[in-house]
C-alpha cells in the first residue's frame, strides 16, 4: 500500500467487501496503537500470553518476544490492540524498516470472531493510518499465493483472502508458491526512497 496516497485513495483501493467490513462499528470496542511513546514491557507479555492462550502452546522462544520488545522501544515496531471493555481480544505487531511498515503477526480470541467479523481488518486499517501519520512510505500486508499445485488448508486460504482484501485485483503480485516471483525492480516501483 502506497502511504504517499491520501487516506481516501488508500481506502478506495481496498476491495469492496473489505470496505463493508470496515464500516461496521461497535460501541464496546476500543482500538489503540502502542508505540515507543506509550508502550510498556507488560504489553509484549500480554501479547505473548494471548498468543499462548489462542494457540495452546508456545510457538516461539522468549528471546524472539524480547527482540520485539526492544524494537518497539526503539521505534522500529508498534502494536495495535483491540479491547472489548477492559479485556484485550486482539493484538497485532508491525515492524518499521526504512519508513516501510510490515504486518508481522496478529492474534485474537476466536470466540469473538462471530460477534466482530472484522477484528483483524480493523487492526490493519488502524496500523495503516498510524503509519501514514508517521510519514512512512509503504505498508506491506504480506505475500499470498494466487495458485498452488497442492491443496491449501482452510486456515491458509482464510489468511490469503484476508490479505487480498487490502488491494484491488490488478495490484496482486505472486510472492511465493509455484508462480514466477517478480523481479526486484517490480517491487521497487512501490518502495520510494
C-alpha positions in Angstrom: 0.0 0.0 0.0 1.5 3.3 -1.0 1.2 5.6 2.0 2.1 8.6 -0.1 -1.5 8.4 -1.3 -4.3 10.2 0.5 -6.2 8.2 3.1 -9.2 8.3 0.8 -7.3 6.9 -2.1 -5.8 4.1 0.1 -9.3 3.2 1.2 -10.6 3.3 -2.3 -8.0 0.7 -3.4 -9.4 -1.8 -0.9 -11.8 -4.4 -2.2 -15.5 -3.6 -1.7 -16.1 -6.4 0.7 -13.3 -5.0 3.0 -14.9 -1.5 2.9 -18.1 -3.1 4.1 -16.3 -4.8 7.0 -14.5 -1.6 8.0 -17.8 0.4 8.1 -19.1 -1.8 10.9 -18.6 -0.2 14.2 -19.1 -1.5 17.8 -19.5 0.9 20.8 -17.9 -1.6 23.2 -14.6 -1.9 21.1 -11.6 0.3 21.7 -8.6 0.3 19.3 -5.3 1.8 20.2 -1.7 1.9 18.9 1.1 1.1 21.3 4.4 2.5 20.2 7.6 3.8 21.9 5.6 6.7 23.3 3.0 4.7 25.3 4.3 1.1 25.3 5.3 -0.9 28.4 7.0 -4.2 28.8 3.7 -5.6 30.1 2.2 -5.1 26.6 4.5 -7.7 25.0 3.9 -10.1 27.9 0.2 -9.6 27.3 0.7 -10.4 23.6 2.8 -13.5 24.4 0.1 -14.7 26.8 -2.7 -14.1 24.4 -0.8 -15.9 21.7 -0.3 -18.9 24.0 -4.0 -18.9 25.0 -5.1 -19.0 21.4 -2.6 -21.5 20.1 -2.5 -23.6 23.2 1.3 -23.8 23.1 4.5 -21.7 22.9 5.3 -21.4 19.2 8.4 -19.2 19.7 11.1 -18.6 22.2 11.1 -15.8 24.9 14.1 -14.4 23.1 12.0 -13.5 20.0 9.5 -11.8 22.1 12.3 -9.8 23.8 13.6 -8.8 20.4 10.1 -7.5 19.5 10.0 -5.6 22.8 13.3 -3.9 22.0 12.1 -3.0 18.5 9.0 -1.3 19.9 11.1 0.7 22.5 13.5 1.9 19.7 10.7 3.0 17.4 11.2 0.1 14.9 7.8 -1.5 15.6 4.4 -0.9 17.1 1.3 -2.9 18.2 -2.4 -2.4 17.6 -4.5 -3.6 20.5 -8.3 -4.1 20.4 -10.2 -4.2 23.7 -13.8 -5.1 24.5 -14.5 -3.1 27.6 -11.3 -3.9 29.7 -10.5 -7.2 28.0 -7.8 -7.4 25.3 -9.3 -9.5 22.5 -6.8 -8.8 19.7 -3.1 -7.8 19.3 -1.2 -7.2 16.0 2.5 -6.5 15.6 4.1 -4.3 12.9 7.8 -3.8 12.0 9.0 -0.5 10.7 12.1 -0.7 8.5 13.4 2.3 6.5 10.0 4.0 6.7 8.2 0.9 5.4 5.8 -0.9 7.6 5.3 -4.7 7.6 2.5 -6.7 9.1 4.2 -9.4 11.1 1.7 -11.3 13.3 -1.7 -10.9 14.8 -3.7 -12.9 17.3 -7.3 -12.6 18.5 -9.6 -14.5 20.8 -11.6 -16.7 18.4 -14.8 -16.7 20.4 -15.2 -13.1 19.3 -14.9 -13.8 15.6 -18.7 -14.4 15.1 -19.6 -11.2 17.0 -16.9 -9.0 15.5 -16.3 -10.2 11.9 -13.7 -7.5 11.3 -11.3 -7.6 14.2 -8.1 -8.1 12.2 -9.3 -5.8 9.4 -9.8 -3.0 11.9 -6.3 -3.6 13.3 -4.7 -3.3 9.9 -6.7 -0.2 9.0 -5.6 1.4 12.3 -2.0 0.4 11.6 -2.1 1.8 8.1 -3.5 5.2 9.3 -0.9 5.3 12.1 2.0 4.5 9.6 0.7 7.2 7.3 0.6 9.7 10.2 4.3 8.9 10.9 5.2 9.7 7.3 6.0 6.1 6.4 6.3 5.3 2.7 4.7 1.9 2.2 2.7 -0.7 4.1 3.1 -4.4 3.4 0.2 -6.7 4.4 2.2 -9.7 3.3 2.6 -12.2 0.5 0.0 -14.6 -0.8 -0.5 -17.4 -3.3 -2.5 -16.9 -6.4 -2.5 -20.6 -7.2 -0.9 -23.8 -5.9 -0.3 -27.3 -7.2 -1.2 -28.7 -3.8 -4.3 -28.4 -1.6 -4.1 -25.4 0.8 -5.7 -25.9 4.2 -8.6 -23.7 5.2 -6.5 -21.6 7.7 -4.0 -20.7 5.0 -6.9 -20.0 2.5 -8.5 -17.6 5.0 -5.2 -15.8 5.6 -4.8 -15.4 1.8 -8.3 -14.0 1.4 -7.7 -11.6 4.3 -4.5 -10.2 2.7 -6.0 -9.9 -0.8 -8.8 -7.6 0.5 -6.4 -4.8 1.1 -5.6 -4.4 -2.7 -7.6 -4.3 -5.8 -7.0 -7.4 -8.0 -4.9 -5.5 -10.5 -2.3 -4.9 -7.8 -1.8 -8.6 -6.9 1.7 -9.9 -7.1 2.7 -13.5 -6.6 5.4 -13.6 -4.0 5.6 -17.2 -3.1 4.4 -20.6 -4.5 4.6 -22.1 -7.9 4.3 -18.9 -9.9 7.2 -16.9 -11.1 8.5 -14.5 -8.5 8.6 -10.8 -9.7 12.0 -9.2 -10.1 13.2 -6.7 -7.5 12.6 -3.9 -10.0 8.9 -4.8 -10.0 8.7 -4.2 -6.2 10.9 -1.1 -6.3 8.2 1.0 -8.0 6.1 0.6 -4.8 9.0 1.5 -2.5 10.0 5.1 -2.9 13.3 6.3 -1.4 
